[in-house]
Structures are given as structure tokens and as C-alpha cells.
């Protein structure tokens, strides 16, 4: 007769959480899904490694952002001149360095909206803009 092992609490866990320690996880706001507390740092380290920066050598977050910007630089460059004179979807870069992608812009109303929110007062913080790239199609 073969010896059977004793059932443990881990046997009732989903496979991805079998060896997990509770102190390494938190519930994500919005959907209460258990997620690793270090997911942002882990993601940043993966991106840094992908763009050629290594944690052993040390780097600043701004270096990671700069390296990603260099990789994605193409004909789709940032403008600092006047906004377009037609209704457009824009990516806008604000003075704090943040980027809002897919901002709806209507020049006649001098209005901007992003994800259904009116962006009143954002123009005074606008550093640069570019035409938003169209979303990829299923064929791409």
C-alpha cells in the first residue's frame, strides 16, 4: 500500500497562490483581487532590464523613462507649437511629466476631455502634444 501524504491548507489554494505568503500580498482596490505588493517595483525592474539598465549598476526611474522614450521615438514626435486647428485625438504631456493618451480636443470649443472627464485648466500645464496613434486593429 502506497503512503499518502497529509492534506494541507495549500492543497485548497489556486495553483498561483500555493507557495504564497500572505504578507507579500494585498487586495487590489477596485476588484479586490489578491496581488503582490511589490508588483510595481518588479515591473519597473523588468522594464529597466529590457531597455538595458541593470539593477546591480543602479539607475534612477527617470533613466528608465528616458530609455523607453528613446525606444519609442519615431515620426510621431512631440510638438510645442499651437494645438491643431481641427478636432483631434491627442497625447498631451504636462509640466509634471505625466502623459495623458487619447485626449479628445475640439479647437472651436477650446475644450479637452479624457476618459469622459472635462480637462478644464489643463492647458496652462500643457508642455507638449502629438497626434494620438490609432489603436491597433485585430490584424496587427
C-alpha positions as CSV (number, residue, x, y, z in Angstrom):
1,X,0.0,0.0,0.0
2,X,1.3,3.4,-1.0
3,X,1.8,6.0,1.8
4,X,-0.5,9.0,1.2
5,X,0.6,12.5,2.3
6,X,-1.4,14.6,4.6
7,X,-3.7,17.2,3.1
8,X,-2.5,20.8,3.8
9,X,-4.2,24.2,3.6
10,X,-2.1,24.8,0.4
11,X,-4.0,22.0,-1.4
12,X,-7.1,24.2,-1.3
13,X,-5.3,27.2,-2.9
14,X,-5.3,28.2,-6.5
15,X,-2.0,27.0,-8.1
16,X,-0.6,30.5,-8.5
17,X,-1.0,31.1,-4.7
18,X,0.1,27.7,-3.4
19,X,3.5,28.9,-2.1
20,X,2.4,32.5,-1.4
21,X,3.0,34.2,1.9
22,X,0.1,36.4,3.0
23,X,2.4,39.3,4.0
24,X,3.6,39.6,0.3
25,X,0.1,40.3,-1.0
26,X,-2.6,42.9,-0.8
27,X,-6.1,43.3,-2.2
28,X,-6.1,45.5,-5.3
29,X,-8.6,48.4,-5.0
30,X,-11.5,48.2,-7.3
31,X,-11.7,44.4,-7.8
32,X,-10.2,43.1,-4.5
33,X,-8.1,40.6,-6.4
34,X,-5.0,39.4,-4.4
35,X,-1.9,41.0,-6.0
36,X,1.8,41.2,-5.0
37,X,2.7,44.3,-3.0
38,X,5.9,44.6,-5.0
39,X,4.3,44.3,-8.4
40,X,5.2,47.9,-9.4
41,X,8.8,47.6,-8.4
42,X,9.0,44.2,-10.2
43,X,7.5,45.7,-13.3
44,X,9.9,48.6,-13.3
45,X,12.9,46.3,-12.9
46,X,11.7,44.2,-15.8
47,X,11.3,47.3,-18.0
48,X,14.7,48.6,-16.9
49,X,16.4,45.3,-17.8
50,X,14.6,45.3,-21.2
51,X,16.0,48.7,-22.0
52,X,19.5,47.8,-21.0
53,X,19.6,49.2,-17.4
54,X,20.7,46.8,-14.7
55,X,19.8,47.0,-11.0
56,X,23.3,46.0,-10.0
57,X,24.7,49.1,-11.6
58,X,21.9,51.2,-10.2
59,X,19.6,53.6,-12.0
60,X,17.0,56.3,-11.4
61,X,13.4,56.0,-12.5
62,X,13.9,59.0,-14.8
63,X,16.6,57.0,-16.7
64,X,14.1,54.2,-17.3
65,X,11.5,56.7,-18.6
66,X,14.2,58.3,-20.9
67,X,15.3,55.0,-22.3
68,X,11.7,53.9,-23.1
69,X,11.1,57.3,-24.7
70,X,14.2,56.8,-26.9
71,X,13.0,53.3,-27.9
72,X,9.5,54.7,-28.9
73,X,10.8,57.8,-30.6
74,X,9.6,57.9,-34.3
75,X,7.9,60.3,-36.7
76,X,5.2,60.6,-34.0
77,X,7.2,63.3,-32.2
78,X,6.1,65.9,-29.6
79,X,5.1,69.4,-30.7
80,X,5.3,72.5,-28.6
81,X,3.7,74.9,-31.1
82,X,0.0,75.8,-31.2
83,X,-2.6,73.0,-30.9
84,X,-4.1,71.6,-34.2
85,X,-7.0,73.6,-35.8
86,X,-9.3,70.5,-36.2
87,X,-11.0,68.1,-33.8
88,X,-8.3,65.6,-32.9
89,X,-7.3,62.9,-30.5
90,X,-4.0,64.0,-28.8
91,X,-1.5,62.6,-26.4
92,X,-0.6,65.5,-24.1
93,X,2.5,65.9,-21.9
94,X,2.0,68.0,-18.8
95,X,4.6,70.1,-17.0
96,X,4.8,67.5,-14.2
97,X,6.0,64.9,-16.8
98,X,2.7,62.9,-16.9
99,X,1.2,62.0,-20.2
100,X,-2.5,61.6,-21.0
101,X,-3.0,59.5,-24.1
102,X,-6.1,59.8,-26.3
103,X,-7.3,63.3,-25.2
104,X,-10.3,64.5,-27.2
105,X,-9.6,68.0,-28.4
106,X,-12.1,70.4,-30.0
107,X,-10.5,73.7,-31.1
108,X,-13.7,75.7,-31.6
109,X,-14.7,75.0,-28.0
110,X,-11.1,75.1,-26.9
111,X,-12.0,72.1,-24.9
112,X,-10.2,68.9,-23.9
113,X,-11.7,65.7,-22.4
114,X,-10.0,62.5,-21.3
115,X,-11.9,59.3,-20.4
116,X,-15.1,61.3,-20.2
117,X,-13.7,63.9,-17.9
118,X,-13.5,67.5,-18.9
119,X,-9.9,68.8,-18.5
120,X,-10.7,72.4,-17.5
121,X,-7.5,74.3,-16.7
122,X,-5.1,71.7,-18.2
123,X,-3.9,74.0,-21.0
124,X,-1.9,76.0,-18.5
125,X,0.0,72.8,-17.6
126,X,0.4,71.6,-21.2
127,X,4.1,71.2,-22.1
128,X,3.8,69.3,-25.5
129,X,1.3,67.4,-27.6
130,X,1.2,65.0,-30.5
131,X,-1.5,63.3,-32.6
132,X,-2.6,60.1,-30.8
133,X,-1.6,56.9,-32.6
134,X,-4.7,55.0,-33.7
135,X,-5.4,51.8,-31.7
136,X,-4.0,48.6,-33.3
137,X,-6.5,46.6,-35.3
138,X,-7.1,42.9,-34.8
139,X,-5.0,42.3,-37.9
140,X,-1.9,43.9,-36.4
